[in-house]
Amino acid sequence: MDGQGITADPELQQFIETESQKQRFQQLVHQMTEVCWEKCMDKPGPKLDSRTEMCFVNCVERFIDTSQFILNRLEQTQRSRGSFSETMSD
């Protein structure tokens, strides 16, 4: 039983993909929190001062921008490899 030729249930595949996306999102939030906390938080207190709050806002925005840039670059790379592979197979 090597599992070849067996197709998984589409609903199960969708569930697994959704759960994987949730996990990736949680990892991203964790990374962002860790990076921005270390960068912006000098000393914990009962409330954030405006400088610390702006630091967090800027840090999160840059983290999101960077993540989006990387995703776009990876998509471009995959598309160019895909079109290159298709050209080579013709």
C-alpha positions as CSV (number, residue, x, y, z in Angstrom):
1,M,0.0,0.0,0.0
2,D,2.0,2.9,-1.2
3,G,-0.9,5.3,-1.5
4,Q,-0.5,6.0,-5.3
5,G,-3.6,6.5,-7.2
6,I,-5.7,7.3,-4.1
7,T,-7.2,10.7,-4.2
8,A,-8.0,12.5,-0.9
9,D,-11.4,13.8,-0.2
10,P,-11.7,17.4,-1.6
11,E,-13.4,18.6,1.7
12,L,-10.5,17.1,3.7
13,Q,-8.0,18.8,1.4
14,Q,-9.7,22.1,1.8
15,F,-9.8,21.7,5.6
16,I,-6.1,20.9,5.7
17,E,-5.3,23.9,3.5
18,T,-7.4,26.2,5.7
19,E,-5.7,24.9,8.8
20,S,-2.3,25.3,7.2
21,Q,-3.1,28.9,6.4
22,K,-4.2,29.6,9.9
23,Q,-1.0,28.1,11.2
24,R,1.1,30.2,8.9
25,F,-0.8,33.3,10.0
26,Q,-0.3,32.5,13.6
27,Q,3.4,32.0,13.0
28,L,3.6,35.4,11.2
29,V,1.8,37.1,14.1
30,H,4.2,35.5,16.6
31,Q,7.3,36.6,14.6
32,M,5.9,40.1,14.2
33,T,5.2,40.4,17.9
34,E,8.6,39.1,18.9
35,V,10.5,41.4,16.5
36,C,8.4,44.5,17.3
37,W,8.4,43.9,21.1
38,E,12.2,43.6,21.2
39,K,12.6,46.7,19.0
40,C,10.0,49.0,20.7
41,M,9.5,48.0,24.3
42,D,12.0,49.6,26.7
43,K,10.1,49.1,29.9
44,P,6.7,47.6,30.4
45,G,4.2,49.8,32.1
46,P,0.4,50.2,32.6
47,K,0.0,52.0,29.3
48,L,2.0,52.7,26.1
49,D,3.5,56.2,25.6
50,S,3.0,57.8,22.2
51,R,6.6,57.1,21.1
52,T,6.3,53.4,21.9
53,E,2.9,53.2,20.2
54,M,4.2,54.8,17.1
55,C,7.2,52.4,17.1
56,F,4.8,49.4,17.2
57,V,2.7,50.8,14.4
58,N,5.7,51.5,12.2
59,C,7.2,48.1,13.0
60,V,4.1,46.2,12.2
61,E,3.6,48.2,9.0
62,R,7.2,47.5,7.8
63,F,6.8,43.8,8.8
64,I,3.7,43.5,6.7
65,D,5.2,45.4,3.8
66,T,8.3,43.2,3.9
67,S,6.2,40.0,4.1
68,Q,4.1,41.1,1.1
69,F,7.2,42.0,-0.9
70,I,8.7,38.6,-0.3
71,L,5.4,36.8,-1.2
72,N,5.1,38.8,-4.4
73,R,8.7,38.1,-5.3
74,L,8.2,34.3,-4.7
75,E,5.1,34.4,-6.9
76,Q,7.0,36.1,-9.7
77,T,9.8,33.6,-9.4
78,Q,7.4,30.7,-9.6
79,R,5.6,32.1,-12.6
80,S,8.8,32.7,-14.4
81,R,10.0,29.2,-13.7
82,G,6.7,27.8,-14.7
83,S,6.7,29.6,-18.0
84,F,10.4,28.7,-18.5
85,S,9.5,25.0,-17.8
86,E,6.6,25.1,-20.2
87,T,8.8,26.6,-22.9
88,M,11.4,23.9,-22.4
89,S,8.9,21.1,-22.6
90,D,7.4,22.4,-26.0
